[in-house]
Amino acid sequence: MNENEVGQFFDALTDDYTATIERCFPRYREMLWALLDYLPKDRQFESILELGCGTGNFSVLLHEAFPDARLRLVDISGESLDVCRSRFPEANDAIEFEEQDFRELTYDNGTFDLVVSSIAIHHLVPDEKQRLFRQCRDWLTDDGIFNFADQCAGATDDLYARHIANWQQLTFQAGSTAEEWEMWMQHQQEHDHHDTLADQLAWLTKAGFTVVDCPWRYLLWSVIQARK
């Protein structure tokens, strides 16, 4: 995958990104809710890393939920990151923005107590996902949590095909056009790598996380939580 092409794709969507993604991704808002709701209720996270923050839809929710936390928001698309930055007009040193392919990130061990991501990790091939999972474990504090939402393949080809067919039907019902659907499918064919939920749970366990679960799922989209 050419990471520059991925950044350019999302640069082109930036002006209308939220409207586009809500047409094209069923239960998008519910997925973001689940990313936050299934975090431990007794935790106040102090240092949070978001991988692939995009235009900041989840970043804003994170800041509202943990207003005293230090946030590092990372995205490969400079234009998306600019939009995200604009949503924090009073941002201070506690909110940092980093334009970077997150496969190239390096942080000290124990830097964050929460690492999150929303619909971004599927751009990595299996070996890259497994490397990132190991890195996230290292970047976390001893009681840290890695919490992400992403697209997963079905366990079988027929289940995966059914996911895609249902996704297309729901997208058209939400007002998407055939042209818009083809745009997403072309991007998916060229840049997305959907691995099964079972494989990703196994990779997280192999990376050293002690608690791994999928608390929410709809069609391709899953919320996956791994606790160190």
HELIX and SHEET records of a PDB file:
HELIX    1   1 GLU A    3  LEU A   13  1                                  11    
HELIX    2   2 THR A   14  ASP A   16  5                                   3    
HELIX    3   3 TYR A   17  CYS A   24  1                                   8    
HELIX    4   4 TYR A   28  ASP A   37  1                                  10    
HELIX    5   5 ASN A   57  ALA A   65  1                                   9    
HELIX    6   6 GLY A   78  SER A   86  1                                   9    
HELIX    7   7 PHE A  102  GLU A  104  5                                   3    
HELIX    8   8 ILE A  121  HIS A  123  5                                   3    
HELIX    9   9 PRO A  126  TRP A  139  1                                  14    
HELIX   10  10 ASP A  157  GLN A  173  1                                  17    
HELIX   11  11 ALA A  178  HIS A  191  1                                  14    
HELIX   12  12 LEU A  197  ALA A  207  1                                  11    
SHEET    1   A 7 ILE A  95  GLU A  99  0                                        
SHEET    2   A 7 ARG A  70  ASP A  75  1                                        
SHEET    3   A 7 SER A  47  LEU A  51  1                                        
SHEET    4   A 7 PHE A 112  SER A 118  1                                        
SHEET    5   A 7 LEU A 140  GLN A 151  1                                        
SHEET    6   A 7 TRP A 221  ARG A 227 -1                                        
SHEET    7   A 7 VAL A 211  TYR A 218 -1                                        
END                                                                             
